[in-house]
Amino acid sequence: MSNKEKEGQNPDEVQTEMQAEEAKELTLEEKYVQALADMEELKKDNLRVLADSENFKKRLLREKEDYFKFATSAILEEIIPVMDNLDLALAHGKQTEACKDLVTGVEMTMNIFLDTMKKHGLEQIGAVDVPFDPARHEALGQVERDDVDENTVCQMLQKGYMLKDRLLRPAKVMVSRKAGE
């Protein structure tokens, strides 16, 4: 504004206008302080972005490891019924003397299957006389038994399977209980 325009204005308006102009023009020190504050904020943003990218890398690596660890689970789950049928063949074949050679062949096949599955991390859950574990066993009933501790697996109805640390199928079992309870 020119001086002539200022002369025609109210003195309060002139003073307010001058304060506004002074506020607009920051000193070098104020500009420097503002630039430092902006730079600090950008540093914080940069650190957040770096942390997010590191977390993303770690998550991708963990997911990749899990994928490779359990990539075989689909095929192994489909092979489990084949192993169940081999178990049934062995159970029924052992009852007949005429099937002795056939039972030997099925046992050899079953052992090859089990060894191959172990190489890929498959573990059979089929032990009897062990404490009942609801994370590994599915109790289908109870049997009164005084010769074993209570809540002990006393009969295996169907074997279960674990792939590394993941349960593919729980073992179906009968659990002991004390008589008269």
C-alpha positions as CSV (number, residue, x, y, z in Angstrom):
1,M,0.0,0.0,0.0
2,S,1.2,3.4,-0.8
3,N,1.6,6.1,1.9
4,K,-1.3,8.1,0.3
5,E,-3.6,5.2,0.7
6,K,-2.4,4.7,4.3
7,E,-3.1,8.3,5.1
8,G,-6.8,7.9,4.2
9,Q,-7.2,4.9,6.5
10,N,-8.0,4.7,10.2
11,P,-4.8,4.5,12.3
12,D,-5.9,1.2,13.8
13,E,-6.3,-0.4,10.4
14,V,-2.9,0.8,9.4
15,Q,-1.3,-0.7,12.5
16,T,-3.1,-4.1,12.0
17,E,-2.0,-4.2,8.4
18,M,1.6,-3.5,9.4
19,Q,1.5,-6.3,12.0
20,A,0.2,-8.7,9.4
21,E,3.1,-7.8,7.0
22,E,5.6,-8.3,9.8
23,A,4.1,-11.6,10.7
24,K,4.4,-12.7,7.0
25,E,8.0,-11.9,6.9
26,L,9.9,-14.3,9.2
27,T,13.4,-13.6,10.3
28,L,16.2,-15.8,9.1
29,E,16.4,-17.4,12.6
30,E,12.6,-18.2,12.5
31,K,12.9,-19.6,9.1
32,Y,15.9,-21.7,10.2
33,V,13.9,-23.0,13.3
34,Q,10.9,-23.8,11.0
35,A,13.2,-25.7,8.5
36,L,14.7,-27.7,11.4
37,A,11.3,-28.6,12.7
38,D,10.2,-29.7,9.2
39,M,13.3,-31.7,8.8
40,E,12.8,-33.5,12.1
41,E,9.2,-34.4,11.0
42,L,10.5,-35.7,7.7
43,K,13.1,-37.8,9.6
44,K,10.4,-39.3,11.8
45,D,8.3,-40.1,8.7
46,N,11.3,-41.7,7.0
47,L,12.0,-43.9,10.1
48,R,8.3,-45.0,10.1
49,V,8.5,-45.9,6.5
50,L,11.8,-47.8,7.1
51,A,10.3,-49.7,10.0
52,D,7.2,-50.6,8.0
53,S,9.3,-51.9,5.1
54,E,11.4,-54.0,7.5
55,N,8.3,-55.4,9.1
56,F,6.9,-56.2,5.7
57,K,10.1,-58.0,4.7
58,K,10.0,-60.0,7.9
59,R,6.4,-61.0,7.4
60,L,7.1,-62.0,3.8
61,L,10.0,-64.1,4.9
62,R,7.9,-65.8,7.6
63,E,5.1,-66.5,5.1
64,K,7.6,-67.9,2.6
65,E,9.1,-70.2,5.3
66,D,5.6,-71.4,6.3
67,Y,4.7,-72.0,2.7
68,F,7.7,-74.2,2.1
69,K,7.3,-75.9,5.5
70,F,3.7,-76.9,4.8
71,A,3.7,-77.1,1.0
72,T,3.4,-80.9,1.1
73,S,0.4,-80.9,3.5
74,A,-2.2,-81.2,0.7
75,I,-0.6,-84.3,-0.9
76,L,0.1,-85.8,2.5
77,E,-3.5,-85.3,3.6
78,E,-4.6,-87.3,0.5
79,I,-2.1,-90.1,1.2
80,I,-3.3,-90.6,4.8
81,P,-6.4,-92.6,3.8
82,V,-4.1,-94.9,1.7
83,M,-2.1,-95.5,4.8
84,D,-5.3,-96.2,6.8
85,N,-6.2,-98.8,4.2
86,L,-2.8,-100.4,4.4
87,D,-3.2,-100.6,8.2
88,L,-6.6,-102.3,7.8
89,A,-5.1,-104.8,5.3
90,L,-2.4,-105.6,7.8
91,A,-4.8,-106.1,10.6
92,H,-7.1,-108.4,8.6
93,G,-4.2,-110.2,6.8
94,K,-2.5,-111.1,10.1
95,Q,-5.5,-113.1,11.1
96,T,-5.2,-115.6,8.2
97,E,-2.1,-117.8,7.8
98,A,-2.7,-118.0,4.1
99,C,-2.0,-114.3,3.7
100,K,1.4,-114.4,5.4
101,D,3.4,-113.5,2.2
102,L,0.9,-110.8,1.3
103,V,1.1,-109.3,4.8
104,T,4.9,-109.2,4.5
105,G,4.6,-107.2,1.2
106,V,2.1,-104.8,2.7
107,E,4.3,-104.3,5.7
108,M,7.2,-103.5,3.5
109,T,5.1,-101.0,1.5
110,M,3.8,-99.4,4.7
111,N,7.4,-99.0,6.0
112,I,8.5,-97.3,2.8
113,F,5.5,-95.0,3.0
114,L,6.3,-94.2,6.6
115,D,9.9,-93.5,5.9
116,T,9.1,-91.3,3.0
117,M,6.5,-89.4,5.1
118,K,9.0,-88.9,7.9
119,K,11.5,-87.3,5.4
120,H,8.8,-84.7,4.6
121,G,8.0,-84.1,8.3
122,L,4.9,-86.3,8.8
123,E,4.7,-87.9,12.2
124,Q,2.2,-90.7,13.1
125,I,0.2,-90.4,16.3
126,G,-0.5,-93.9,17.2
127,A,0.9,-94.6,20.7
128,V,-1.2,-96.4,23.3
129,D,-0.7,-96.1,27.1
130,V,0.2,-92.5,26.8
131,P,-1.6,-89.6,28.6
132,F,-4.6,-88.2,26.7
133,D,-3.7,-85.0,24.9
134,P,-6.7,-83.1,23.5
135,A,-4.3,-81.2,21.1
136,R,-3.4,-84.6,19.5
137,H,-6.2,-87.0,20.3
138,E,-9.9,-87.1,19.8
139,A,-11.7,-89.1,22.5
140,L,-14.5,-91.1,21.0
141,G,-15.4,-92.8,24.3
142,Q,-14.2,-94.0,27.7
143,V,-13.3,-97.5,28.9
144,E,-13.3,-98.6,32.5
145,R,-9.8,-99.8,33.3
146,D,-8.1,-100.1,36.7
147,D,-4.8,-101.3,35.4
148,V,-3.8,-97.9,33.9
149,D,-4.0,-94.3,35.1
150,E,-7.1,-92.3,34.4
151,N,-7.2,-90.3,31.2
152,T,-4.7,-92.6,29.5
153,V,-5.1,-93.6,25.8
154,C,-6.0,-97.3,26.1
155,Q,-7.2,-98.1,22.6
156,M,-6.3,-96.6,19.2
157,L,-9.3,-96.5,16.8
158,Q,-7.6,-94.5,14.0
159,K,-4.1,-93.1,13.9
160,G,-3.5,-89.4,13.7
161,Y,-0.9,-87.4,11.9
162,M,1.2,-84.3,12.5
163,L,3.1,-82.4,9.8
164,K,6.0,-80.8,11.6
165,D,4.1,-78.8,14.3
166,R,0.7,-78.7,12.7
167,L,-2.0,-81.3,13.4
168,L,-3.3,-82.8,10.1
169,R,-5.7,-85.3,11.7
170,P,-6.2,-86.1,15.4
171,A,-5.9,-89.7,16.6
172,K,-9.3,-91.2,17.4
173,V,-8.9,-93.0,20.7
174,M,-10.7,-94.5,23.7
175,V,-9.6,-93.1,27.0
176,S,-9.4,-94.9,30.4
177,R,-11.4,-94.1,33.5
178,K,-11.6,-95.7,36.9
179,A,-14.3,-98.2,37.5
180,G,-17.4,-97.0,39.3
181,E,-17.0,-93.3,38.2
